[in-house]
Amino acid sequence: MLDINSLNEQISSKDLLLKDFPISESLISMIDVLGRDYFEDWNDKVFIEFHNDDRTVQSINENWNVLSNFCDKKKLKEFTSKFTPQLVYISKLESVLIDYNGDDYHRYRIYDLIDPIIEELSEEYMKCLDSTQFTPLTD
């Protein structure tokens, strides 16, 4: 059985590096949702695809590369430097979810740990985007 507290301590205590993990699919999805909320032409310019049958580090990172092409490089570097511990943490938790064959309750508890971090990171990531590359959504 998965012990959430033990998992949390284990991940937090290790000296993990961002390069060791793919960017969280949940984070990419939330950024995609925000992009559609903010920009009229988001879907025309940004294509996010998750390979559910073939979920690999490469396919996840390809999505991140697509997103990063629309960023101010300096702001993106600052973002990844500032939030590396959180990015690693959610990526590691998410990798546990992918490999974990547990019940819904334990999966829910893991997402309960991830979701608040995802919300904060996605809002911070949006500040990295070069908004001149998009048309703002108008009401």
C-alpha positions as CSV (number, residue, x, y, z in Angstrom):
1,M,0.0,0.0,0.0
2,L,1.2,3.5,-0.9
3,D,2.0,5.7,2.1
4,I,1.5,9.3,1.0
5,N,3.4,10.9,3.9
6,S,6.4,8.6,3.4
7,L,6.4,9.3,-0.4
8,N,6.1,13.1,0.3
9,E,9.1,13.0,2.7
10,Q,11.2,10.8,0.3
11,I,10.7,13.1,-2.6
12,S,11.3,16.2,-0.7
13,S,14.5,15.0,1.0
14,K,16.3,13.8,-2.2
15,D,18.5,16.1,-4.2
16,L,16.6,15.7,-7.4
17,L,17.2,17.6,-10.6
18,L,14.7,18.9,-13.1
19,K,16.7,17.3,-16.0
20,D,16.0,13.9,-14.4
21,F,12.3,14.0,-14.9
22,P,9.8,14.9,-17.6
23,I,7.8,18.0,-17.1
24,S,4.4,17.1,-15.5
25,E,1.6,16.3,-17.9
26,S,-0.8,17.9,-15.5
27,L,1.2,21.1,-15.6
28,I,1.3,21.1,-19.4
29,S,-2.5,20.5,-19.5
30,M,-3.2,23.4,-17.1
31,I,-1.0,25.7,-19.1
32,D,-2.9,24.6,-22.2
33,V,-6.2,25.4,-20.6
34,L,-5.0,28.8,-19.4
35,G,-3.6,29.6,-22.9
36,R,-7.0,28.8,-24.4
37,D,-8.6,31.1,-21.8
38,Y,-6.2,34.0,-22.5
39,F,-5.5,33.8,-26.2
40,E,-7.8,33.6,-29.2
41,D,-5.3,31.9,-31.5
42,W,-3.8,29.5,-28.9
43,N,-5.2,26.4,-30.5
44,D,-3.9,27.5,-33.9
45,K,-0.4,27.9,-32.6
46,V,0.1,25.5,-29.8
47,F,-0.6,21.8,-30.2
48,I,-0.4,19.6,-27.1
49,E,-0.6,15.9,-27.5
50,F,-0.3,13.2,-25.0
51,H,0.4,9.7,-26.2
52,N,-1.7,7.7,-23.9
53,D,-0.7,4.4,-25.4
54,D,2.9,5.4,-25.6
55,R,3.5,7.8,-22.8
56,T,7.2,8.5,-22.8
57,V,9.6,11.0,-21.4
58,Q,10.3,12.1,-25.0
59,S,6.6,12.7,-25.8
60,I,6.0,14.7,-22.7
61,N,9.1,16.8,-23.2
62,E,8.1,17.4,-26.8
63,N,5.0,19.2,-25.5
64,W,7.2,21.3,-23.2
65,N,9.4,22.2,-26.1
66,V,6.4,23.4,-28.1
67,L,5.3,25.6,-25.2
68,S,8.8,26.9,-24.5
69,N,9.1,28.1,-28.2
70,F,6.5,30.8,-27.3
71,C,8.4,32.0,-24.2
72,D,10.8,34.8,-23.5
73,K,13.9,32.8,-23.0
74,K,15.2,34.8,-20.0
75,K,11.8,34.6,-18.2
76,L,11.7,30.9,-18.9
77,K,15.1,30.3,-17.5
78,E,14.2,32.3,-14.4
79,F,11.0,30.3,-14.0
80,T,12.7,26.9,-14.2
81,S,15.5,28.1,-11.8
82,K,13.1,29.5,-9.3
83,F,10.6,26.6,-9.4
84,T,12.9,23.6,-9.9
85,P,12.0,21.9,-6.6
86,Q,8.3,22.2,-7.3
87,L,8.7,21.0,-10.9
88,V,10.7,18.0,-9.8
89,Y,8.3,17.2,-7.0
90,I,5.2,17.2,-9.1
91,S,6.9,15.3,-11.9
92,K,8.1,12.6,-9.5
93,L,4.6,12.3,-7.9
94,E,3.1,12.1,-11.3
95,S,5.5,9.4,-12.4
96,V,4.4,7.4,-9.3
97,L,0.8,7.8,-10.5
98,I,1.6,6.5,-13.9
99,D,3.3,3.4,-12.5
100,Y,1.1,3.0,-9.5
101,N,-1.7,0.5,-9.8
102,G,-3.6,1.7,-6.7
103,D,-7.2,2.4,-5.8
104,D,-9.0,5.7,-6.5
105,Y,-8.6,6.9,-2.9
106,H,-4.8,6.8,-3.1
107,R,-4.7,8.3,-6.6
108,Y,-6.9,11.1,-5.3
109,R,-4.6,11.8,-2.4
110,I,-1.6,12.1,-4.8
111,Y,-3.5,14.5,-7.0
112,D,-4.5,16.4,-3.9
113,L,-0.7,17.0,-3.3
114,I,-0.1,17.9,-7.0
115,D,-3.1,20.2,-7.8
116,P,-2.3,23.3,-5.7
117,I,1.3,23.3,-7.0
118,I,0.1,22.9,-10.6
119,E,-2.2,25.9,-10.2
120,E,0.6,28.1,-8.9
121,L,3.1,27.0,-11.5
122,S,0.8,27.3,-14.5
123,E,0.0,30.9,-13.5
124,E,3.7,31.7,-13.1
125,Y,4.5,30.0,-16.4
126,M,2.0,32.2,-18.3
127,K,4.2,35.2,-17.3
128,C,7.0,33.6,-19.4
129,L,5.0,33.7,-22.6
130,D,5.8,36.3,-25.1
131,S,2.2,37.6,-25.5
132,T,3.0,39.5,-28.7
133,Q,3.0,36.1,-30.4
134,F,-0.7,35.6,-29.6
135,T,-4.0,37.5,-30.1
136,P,-5.6,38.3,-26.7
137,L,-9.1,36.8,-26.3
138,T,-11.7,39.4,-26.4
139,D,-15.2,39.2,-25.0
